[in-house]
Amino acid sequence: MTIFEQMSAGHYYDASHPDLLALRQEARQHMQVFNQELDVTKRTDLLKTWLGKTGENCLIETGFSCDYGKNIFLGENFFANFNCTFLDVCPITIGDDAMIGPNVQFLTPLHPLDADERVTGVEYGKPITIGDKVWIGGGATILAGVTLGNRVVIGAGSVVTKSFDEDNIVLAGNPARVIKRLT
């Protein structure tokens, strides 16, 4: 198993491993080109060759940041507004017809709680999986290990700290909780 596969699977890994440093440097080069490109069609084409998977119709506005890109899997008709962050040490999978507001963060990395272990640089992560037809309001944060169903709405500024198995719900707050069920 490569260090990238080990990391992606959620095992402990050393973030300073040379192979991971090289992959992050490659991602930064992709980000620089992507974020300077003004032509929407060219930006979409860049995403299709860089990310793990995208649908045919995929639009991410500039200011996009990620760790690797290779662990981002986006469905059809995906839209993300300005300044979104995808820390993809583990897979981030988002279904079809998703709308992501500006400044949204998807954070898969985790660090040991024990300070002595944490300062060694060892890390691990948990994937994020989000269903179809999800709308995530601006400034929301989705934490490692979260799974969300279909047709979920997340209020602006919310912090989603745990999974919600239900479809057709509105989540809001810090930590996010169900505030409404949709019909």
N, C-alpha and C positions, 0 to 999 in steps of 0.2 A: 504494500500500500504506500503510495507517495505521501509526502507531507501534506499536499493539498487535499488528497482524498481523506487522510486522517482528520484534518481540520474540518472538512465538509461534513464528515460523519459525526461530528460532535465530540470527538476524542480530545484529550489534552494534547496541546501542541506548543511548540516554541515559535512565537510570532517573528522572532529574529532569524529564523532559518533562511539561508541564502535563496532557496527556491521561492519562498514566499515573498521575500524582499524583491526579487526579480519580477514576480507576478504583479505585485503592487506597483512597481515602477512602470510596468507595461500598462497597467490600468490608468495611471496618472497621465501617461502619454495619450491614451484614448480620450480621457476626460478633457485634456487641454484642447485637442482637435475638435471634439464634440461641442464643447462649450463656446468655442470661438466661431463655429459654423452658424451662419445666419439662415441658410437655405433649409427649410423644414424637411424636404425630401432627402437631402444629403444627410441630415442628422439622423433621420429614421434609418437610412441605409447603413450608417455607421453602427447604430445599435444592433441591427440584424447580424452584423458580422462579429460583433464584440460580445454581446450578452449571451447567457446560456441558451435562451430561447425567447423569441418574441412572436406575436401574431403578425399578420400582414399589415394591419393598421395599428401603428404604435407611435405615439408622440410623447416625448419628454422635453420639456422646456429647458433652457440653459440654466446653469448653476447646479447641474446634476453631479453628485459625488457618490463614490462607492469604494470599497476595498479592492475588489477583483473584477466584478462584472460577470464572471463566468458562473456564478451561483445565483444569478437573477433570471427568473423564468416568468415571462409575462404572457398573458392570454391575448386574445383578439380584442381590438378596439380599446387599447390601453391609453390613458392620458395621465400624465403627471405634470403639474404646474411647476413654477420656478423653485429652484434651490432645494430639491429633495435629496435626501441622503439614504443610501442603501448600504449598510455595513454588512456585507454578505460573506462572512466567514463560513456560515452554513447557508443552505438554500433559502432564498426568498421566492415563494411561488404565489403569484397573484392571478386569479382567473380572468375570464372574459368581461368586457364592458366595465372596467374599473376606472374610477375617476379619483385622482389623488390631488389634494389641494397643495398650495405652496408651503414650503418649509416643513414637509412631513418627513419623519425619520423612521426607518426600519432598522432595528438594532439587534443583530443576532449574536454578537460576541458577549461572552461572560468571563468573569475573572474570579479566582478563588477568594473566598471571604477571609481566610487566614492570611494575615499581613505578610508573614515570612514566606509563605508559598507564593503569594501574589507578586512580591518584588523579584522573584526569580524570572518573571516574564512568561510563565506558563499561562495559557489561556484555553478556553473551550467555548463552544457555542451551542445554540439550539436553533432549529429552523423556524421560519415564519411561513404560515400557509393561510392564504386568504381566498375566499370563494369568489363567485361571479357576481357582477352587478353591485360591487361595493363602492361606496362613496366615503372618502376619508377627508375630513375638513382640515383646513390649513393649520399648521403647527402641531398636529397630532403626532404622538410617538407610539410606535408599536414595538414592544419588547420581545426579546428572545423567547422562543418556545410557544408563542401565541398562534392559535388556529382560530379562524373566524369563518362562519358560514356564508351563505349567499344572501344578497340584498341587505347587507348590513350597512348602516350609516354610523359614522364616528364623528362626533361633534368636534369642532375646532378646538385645539389646545388640549384635547384629552390625552391621557396616558393609559394605554391598554397594557395591563400587566399580566393578564391571564386569558385563557381561551374561553370562547363562548360558542357552544355547539349549535345554538338556535339560528335559524334563518329569519329574515324580516324583523330585525330589531334595530333600535337606535341606542348607541352607547355614548356616554359622555361622562366627563369628570376625571379626577385624579385621586385614586385609581378609577378607571372607567367602570361604569356599571350600566345595566339596562335601565333606560329611562322611559322607553316606549316600545310597544310591539306594533308592527305595521301589518295592515291587512292587505 
